[in-house]
C-alpha cells in the first residue's frame, strides 16, 4: 500500500511538471551537483501447491545517492556518485505464517552513470540512464527466541556488482535548479558474493547472479544544480 502511494506521488509530480514551463538548456561543459533519495516497501508473498509452499520475503529499503556529473555534449551527462542504503528483510514461515527470521543490512557503494536527456518541453526532459555500480553491505541475521524476542544468529557481508537501466524525468524550476524523478531498477543485473559468519564451524560463501525486470522498483526523488550553463 505504501509503495502504491509513492508511485501515485510520482505520477502527480509528473503531471504537475507537464502543466508548467520554464526555459532551460542542458549544455556541453556544465557540471551537475545534487543527490536523490528513494524508498521501497514490499510485502511478503506465499504460494501453495499441494503439500509444497514457497515464500518470498518482503522488505523495507531506503537509499541516498549524492552525485556529480559532467555534460560531455549537449544533453549527455557522465556522472559518479555514492549510494548509501539500508534494508530490512522479514522472512515468513511457509508453515504457520509466523515470522521466523529478520535480516538487517546497511551498505555503501560507488557508481558510474551515463545519462541521455531528451527534451519534452522547454523545462522538461526525459532521460534514460545506464549505471554500473559496486557496493558492500554488512548485516545481522536474527532468529526468534520464544514468542516475541529475536537473537543474533550470525552476521553477513555481501559484495555486489550491478548494471542498471533507469528511466526518469527532470523538471527545471529555474535555469539552473532541477527536480529529478526516476524509477530505479526497471532493468537490473546483479552479481553478488555473500559471506555468512557464525552459522557453524566454517563460514559460508554463496555466489549468485540475477537479471530482474521491475523487481525492487524504487521511486526516487532528487534535486540537482546545473553549474556553468
N, C-alpha and C positions, 0 to 999 in steps of 0.2 A: 504494500500500500504506500509506504513512504517513498519507495523508488518511483512509483507512478506519479506521485506529487512532484518529485524532482523533474521528471520528464515533462510534466504539464507546465511547470515554471519555465523550462527550457523553450517550449513551444510558444508560450505567451511572450517571452522575451524576443523571440524571432519575429513575431507579428508586430510587436512594438517598434522594432528596428525598421521593418519594411515600411511602416506608416510615416517615418520621419526621414529627413535627408540632411546631409552636411557634406560639403565637397572635401575629399581627401585623396591623396595620391601616395601609393607605396613606391618610393623612388629608389633607384640604384644608389648605393653608397650610404644609406641611412642605417642606424642602429636601432634595434628594438630591445627594450628593457621591461621586464614585468614578471608576472607569475600567475599561476592558476591553482584552483582548489576544486577537488571533486569528491563525491561520496557515492557509495553503492551499498544497498541493503537488499539481500536476497533471503528468502525463507527456505527452510529445508523441504525437500520433496521425497516422497516414498511411493514405490510401486510394488505390487504384489502379484505374482503369477504362480498359482498353485501354492505349494509349501514354501516357495522361494520369495524373498523380499529384498529389495535393494533400496539404499538411501543415499541421497545427495545432500551433503551438509550445507546449511545456509551460513551466511557470514555477513559481517558489517565491516566496511572498509572505507577509509578516507585517505587522501593524498594531497600534498602540497608540492608544487613544482615551480621554483624560480628559474628564470632562463634569460639568456641574452642571445640576440641574433644579428646577422648582418645581411643586408639586401645586396646580393651579388649582381642582380639585374632588377629591372622593374618587376615587382610582384613575385619575385622568387627570393626566399629567405632561408639561409642556413643557420641553425642555432645549436647551442649547447645548454644543458641545464642539469639541475639536480632534481631528484624525486625522493621525497620523504613520505613514508606511508606507515599506516598501522592497520592491522587486520585481526578480527576476532571471529573464530570459527566455532560453531557449536554442532557437535555430532549427535544425531538422534538414533537411538536403538531401533533396529528393524523388527524387534520382537514386541516390546510393550510401549513403544513411543516415548520412552524416558530418555533424558539427556545422559549420555554415557561418557562424553569427552568434551573438553574445552581447549582450544588452541589459541594462544595469543601471540601475534607476531608483530614486529616492528622492523623497519628497514630503511636503508638509504641507497641511492643509486645515481648513476650519471647516464645521460642520453644525448645522442646526436640526432638532429631533426632536419628534414628537408621539406619546406612548405611552399606550395604553389598557390598563389592567390588568383582569383578571377573576379572582376568587378561585376556586381549585380546592379547597383545604383551608385550615385555619387559618393555615398558614405558607407556602403555595404559591400563587403567582399565575401565570397565563398572560397574555401580553401580545402585542399587535400594535403595531409601531412604524412610523410613516411618517417618513422622513427626507429632507431636502433639503440637499445639500452642494456646496461648491466647493473644488477642490484644484488645486495646482500641483506638477508633477513635473519634475525635471531628471534627465538620464541621459546615458550614454555608450554608443554603438554600437561593438562590437568585432568585427572580422573576422579570419579565420585568416591567420597568417604562417608558411608552412611547414607542418609536421605538427602541432605541439603548441602553438605560441605564437599569441597574438592581439594585434592592434594596434588603436588607436583609429581608427575610420573617420569619426567625426563625433559631434556632441552633439545632444541632444533637449530641447525644452521643451514640455511638454503642460499645457494648462489644461482642466479638466473640470468640468462641472456634472452632478450626479446626483440622481435621485429613486429612493428605495428603499423597499421594504416588507419588514420582517423580523419573524418570529415568535420568541418566546422564553419562558423560564421564569425566575421569581425565587423563590428559596427563602430565607426568613428563618431565620438561625441564632440570632438573638435578636430582641428587639422593634425594634431599630434597624439591625442589620447584616444584609446580604443578599448571597447569591451569585447571580450572573446568568448564565444560559446562553442563547445565541442562535445562530441560523443566519442569517448575513448574506448578502445578495444572492440571496435567494429570488426576488425580482422586482425588476428594476432597469432604469431608463432612463438612458443616459449620452450627453451631448453633449460632444464633445472637439475641441479645436483643437490640433494638433501642429505644431511648427516644427522643422525639421531644419537644422542648421548644418554647414558644411564638407563638404557632399556634392557640391559642384560650384560653378560660377561664381556661382550665386544660391541663396539659402536656399529651402527647400521648405516650403510650408504646406499641411497637409491638415486637412479638417474632416469629421467623421462623427458620426452619431447611431446608437444601437443600443438595442434592447429585448431583455433577456435574462431567461430563467427558469431558475434553478438553475446558470447558468454562473458560475464563480468562487465557488461556495458556500463560505463561510468559517465553520467552527465557532469561536465566540468565548466566552471566559470572563471574567467581570467581578466586581468587589466594589464594593458601594455602602453608604453610610451615610445613613440617613434621619434628618435633624435636625429636631427640633420636633414629633415625634409620640409 
